[in-house]
Amino acid sequence: MSRKESIGLDIQNINDVITLCGRGTCQDKTIIIPSNVQRIADYAFFRDTNLDSIDCSKVTSIGSYAFANSSVKEFTAFHLNNAGIHIFDGCTIDCATVPCGYSLLF
């Protein structure tokens, strides 16, 4: 069963990189990032207390503090190869799925 991508997200083309800049009008507690998004910007979901889980399976880069002080508990990023600093500061992650051999600090 295919999961439906979230709509209403603030997605912009920044220097030819499709970038998710924030929640926009999306009210989903589980956010599924559209497959064309390559990067999540710095502070994109900073202090987002409505966020339970995020599926950014196709995202390759996540900016600093992207989820800091948010309520995210589950995180999936199969193609991640670049992550900024403190992306999960203040979070309690229950489950994180990242590429084999890649590590994130929690």
C-alpha positions, 0 to 999 in steps of 0.5 A: 500500500502506497502512502500519500505524500503530505500537501501544503508544505512550504517547498521552494527551489533554492539554488536548483535544489528542491527544499522543504522550508517548513510545514506551511499549511500542512496539519498532518501529524505524520508528514510524508515528504514528496519524492521530489524534495532533496533537502530539508532546510535549517530550522524547518520543523523547529519547535513543531509540537504537532509532529509525530513522525516524518518520512523523508525517504528520498531526502539526501540532506537535512539542515541544522536544527531541522527538528530541534525541540519538536515532538517528532518520535519516528524518523525515516531517511533512506537516502540521507548523506548529509545532516547538519548539526543538532537536528534532533536537539530536545527530541525523544526519538523512538525509531530512526531509519537511516542508511546502513553505516550512517549515524546520527547523534541524538 
